[in-house]
């Protein structure tokens, strides 16, 4: 039995005929009769009987129709509970981000979403290979992920919105011989030691593009994913590196120079499962992320 069948049984008890039920529910009498037959298959005793030309409820039918009222009340309460949950402004919202995005966005969220009737944030750092970001939407309401400007799109199983299209610059020590140049080419940088991310992370595709444009494989000496650590290694003379222009924290002994000749830009996207934004609190956090993205770009533009 299902809710619709019980509703029909209840209406038959109140209205007294199949035709009257069909008119009330805006369906055909044959559709009502079919649903009554389906309901009867799941019940071991007769629910209806003929009374002249009409179909009426038996004692068992009347008992089940009375129970149907309780079912409808319970379902209505359940729907109201779900609606109240979905519309709560202060619901809990979980957000994950890779390290540099967490460093840039989390402070904006924490400052912008304080006070009563604001979402309760649950923040986490998740620095994973690009193909693993969509799976994180099982565990988090919103996932900040990165991919290269010309990289493959996210799967259709998740909703993706761009927060930033962030340039990637070459990071080098203040006193480096290339620091005086306003723009660097792949040939300028390919012959120097490099600090890169681990394989499987999007920035490696830009390193490969540099190698292709310069016709020379860069000498990769260190592999570090955390940009704060990368900056320290660059400042200490450990090599050149690609650094995001807006979301990486500035270092006093490191300069950034634009790279020409290759696509050197990444997307910072927010991923989520489509049903997550049915909740008002999740929509509020998503809007705050977009405000934060605009502020981050304006601050460092």
Secondary structure, DSSP 4 states (H G I P E B T S, - for coil): --HHHHHHHHHHHHH-SHHHHHHHHTS-HHHHHHHHHHHHHT-SS--EEEETTEEEE-HHHHHHHHHHHHHHHHHHHHHHHHHHHHH-TT-EEEEEE-HHHHHHHHHHHHHHT-STTS-EEEEEE----GGGTGGGGGT-SEEEEEEETTSPPPPTTSEEEEEEEEEEEEEEETT-TTTT-SEEEHHHHTTSEEEEPPTTSTHHHHHHHHHHHHTS--EEEEE---HHHHHHHHHTTS-EEEEETTTSPP-TTEEEEEEESS--EEEEEEEE-GGGGGSHHHHHHHHHHHHHHHHHHHHH-
